């Protein structure tokens, strides 16, 4: 009986929180499902287990409406009958940041912690592709397996599984290996995650059902242990499953039918694995399929969602968390774990694949905008409080160069690299609280009469910085003291724009606005010069051509890149999931247009040249498209073309070059009035290469320019996070972005990087007819990206570090002197007596020319340790040297769950190729 087959039947429901119905419609069905599940667990002892889809948010959603069922639900979770975790939500891995993927896992574990049991199943049932570093992340979290539905064999719409001549693995079981060598056992839902749904209890129907399903499972299984997933999307639980299992057992005495769970199934699988399992490596993006079912074009569906997500997660992980960590380290404010967790959870409610991918109903995505706003508002509040608390502790009294009445302000650099760039801050130069005068109107008139005078920006050494100082007039404001009622005031404000230079990584620098003074040293600056339509600094020369494109010359290498930023427009008769260009259509481009070019700004620290292109593009697809959608004609078979009617598309592009910068920043604004189309920006690299590099999840992935032989989709679009680059010979060209997650490297002889700026579609797609008019993205749009030429490789040249910094906003805040330390708080500084120097740094590391990338600085809630993380962008070991400016009782190796491991004796560490390394600093006795 050693070879007796075992059918592991795992009950579950794949719970999309929102998709083809709005959230609350799904929510109501969830309440019904869990109610029925609890009743079934109560009444049927043979109904042993239920898998809660790997996401702890389901419990939150249920108890929001059914709080009286908490004890009942939690008892079954603690007993292990309801398998719980390990994620908070089932996210799209490629459209959420590296740190967001980890917060998802961390919060899922935190939610499951009180129950003393958590599902250690690396569950990715319906991710639209899987990140290459997943095995390393899972291993660090103590998870030794990955269960997934896509990425290895063709899985398309409506849960259909295609057939091909060959697969990357002959079995549904395989070894999945990350670039660093970490391995997990991979299990593919070869027959999807519904191959055991609705098991018949009737013997005749059961015979037909199991004859087919057993054969289908055996076709791919490498062991006698066969996996059957008893459920599907929003599938109600099968209440007669116990009887159905008894029926199957009677019909097939040579098969053991078990109501199982993933722990039992994986344990049995491990004990029976053959020696010839295939090892698959890195990203699972369905590379070896026909290319139609990868769903990669969800990266460009509703681009506005991606932009909001990028801004929101960057605020949290790259600004709010490090600033709050600075404040905790300085002793001026406790780290707000509870607030950050709330902000992350709110943001991550937008991260499920049907949400962030933009492939749901319009009502779903409208609600997402509110969640993005709520999460960002909390992040902004944390940032403001942390920065204010730090600023209040900075001692600005001893800076002789600032004279008697300076207006100091502090610039914080929350990135992991020393940084220079243009910073804008609004400052109050005079303020009067309402109790100090007869009425606000009189105060406003009084403040408005005060002359602005001649003002300059100085650093602590007395060096003068070129600055633009704008009088903003008198404005209302208020303070919210911690111990009394709100304090309104009227204030005279100015806006200061200047070049902050060499602000330390994970540090700050304080400047002051002072009245003009003589005999002061002018700060050295790699000034920007403008002549005609050319702007240049010491690193780059940038010329705007008559058609609005750029020629960028890297002065360090002499490499010249021409024709950059041509705009391309094509039709799209696909849907929210898939881009499909009409057959035989020729792409339109702006290459032959004439631009209206003007110089908008020409200061020593920044130049801006604007190019306006007036274009006519087709208004929409033709009437055939309407009929094809209504009749559910598959997108690969549609014959629609674009209409001959046109609408205007005016593209206003601003190119910005800053002093000392090695990148050209681009902002393009337009009012989209066209439907059923795609807009891209093209960057011909002119570099000979058969592969390119792209920022992904904790890695810069190396991808082939040419798709696999199986690929037939004319488009080879791919996912990106922060940038994509092509290297050839000794030079490279990278294009960074803010929330533009889709790109393609064209096989046009120039290795052109094409970045999708907008995709307009009109239907959800997939298994039904769901109109989504708001997916056309009509109206005003603004997109931002940057062009970065470099010599050598992107990591050690610093090009990738520039790209990472490009997404991170500066934080600047006014710093009050002793006489002005927030009188509304009874004259007491927020810092509680702590004093900080004028400029400082909390953590330094050997960032210069390093192949390592900095990822996060935050506090661990469970241990109270300060956590810092890096990852190796290359395959060779790299040295990490860390120097904290604070005292630590001990330093430990840590992991993605922020647990202490081996103790480290020094600040030096060898980081293996592609490794993710986390250090935990014990600051007290905890």
Secondary structure by P-SEA (a helix, b strand, c coil): cccbbbbbbbbbbbccccccccaaaaaaaaaaaaaaaaaaaaccccccbbbcccccaaaaaaaaccccaaaaaaaaaaaccccccccccccccccccaaaaaaaaaaaaaaaccccccccccccccccccccaaaaaaaaacccbbbbccccccccccbbbbbcccccccccbbbbbcccccccbbbbccccccccccccccaaaaaaaaaaaaaaaaccccccbbbbbccccccccccaaaaaaaaaaaacccbbbbbccaaaaaaaaaacccccbbbbccccccccccccccccccccccaaaaaaaaaaaaaacccaaaaaaaaaaacccccaaaaaaaaaaaaacccccccccccccaaaaaaaaaaaaaaaaaaaaaaaaaaaaaaaacccccccccccccbbbbbbbccccccbbbbbbbbbcccccccccccaaaaaaaaaaccccbbbbbcccccccbbbbbbccccccccccccccccccccbbbbbbbbbcccccccbbbbbbcccccccccccccbbbbcccccccccbbbbbccccccccccccccccccccbbbbbbbbcccccccccccbbbbbbccccccccccccccccbbbbbbbbbbbccccccaaaaaaaaacccccccbbbbbcbbbbbbbbbbbbbcccccbbbbbbbbbcccccbbbbbbbbcccccccccccccccbbbbbcccccccccccbbbbbcccccccccccbbbbbbccccccccccccccbbbbbcccccccccccccccccccccccbbbbbbbbbbbcccccccaaaaaaaaccbbbbbbbbbcccccccccccccccccccccccccccccccccccccccbbbbbcccccbbbbbbbccccbbbbbbbbcccccccccccccccccccccccbbbbccbbbbbbbbbcccc
